């Protein structure tokens, strides 16, 4: 029986469109900040319900430039989740601000608004929730806190393309949102890429200036900023794939529900789907015997990964921020296992994984 890979990144039903896009860019001979980027920015704005999209080099840069565009920097604090890829908090540090880690909602595994409220202080400038694994954070509650305290709300949507919270698109609750187009994402490039989305024209203009080294006009740079530009090849590939995203999202949701139905009653903890807008970037399960579980699946020719083994407050990179304890994140990070889930995964493969897990 063939091995079930954790993901599959080769173009499939989108292959012809991707090849045509690449050829179009090669024939044109324009490779940085050209018509493909402009067209993708317009198309992605329409898809996400935002007015402005600014293509940048990565999801991390999208966070950095969104925060910098809002004037957040040294002396400021940004409250974010204890559970995410480290790049979320690193982006905050790259602005000169201090990340303040909040522990998790036990069910959503995203920011707990009650804990966020307890951490707001005189230096708090922003709240940065992460829509983790495709499950939206509790945005109505977090948006209410941001409004109440006059804070910027910047959404990390790297794992939540096209997700919705309470019927409203993620990325539309805050002043800005950051997206990643790393190849494993729900909408992935064949390299790296990212974008900032916003409805604020002034913020979009400032982020556009920051992404080209702080250049305000040709050869005039008013501040120091790194180059961070989405290239034409990746923009063309994203344009080719964007029309497939709705179909892929429907497939992810169907696979997620198939796992849920099949694993009901199994000796695992499965984070509940708390919003119909969940887009299943990942399908994590939890077990106190994670290493044994992964070994069992590996022996059965099933690949798994862990997202994430170490909570951000425990990372050496953030020791200087004096993070407070986050015991829920500590526990969860010792239990999480990500099962295969991607549009090309077959129903029979999911059924096979379910059978193995139910017999464990």
ZINOR-V681900 format. One record per helix or strand of 2 or more residues. SS is the DSSP state (hx for helix, st for strand). FROM is the first residue (numbers start at 1). TO is the last residue. Records with the same first field share a line. If there is no record, write none. Layout:
SS->FROM-TO + FROM-TO
//
This chain:
hx->15-28 + 35-48 + 59-69 + 87-94 + 113-119 + 132-134 + 139-149 + 201-210 + 232-242 + 245-263 + 290-299 + 312-314 + 316-321 + 327-333 + 347-358
st->52-56 + 77-81 + 98-102 + 124-128 + 152-156 + 164-165 + 168-169 + 176-180 + 194-198 + 215-217 + 220-221 + 269-270 + 283-286 + 336-339
//
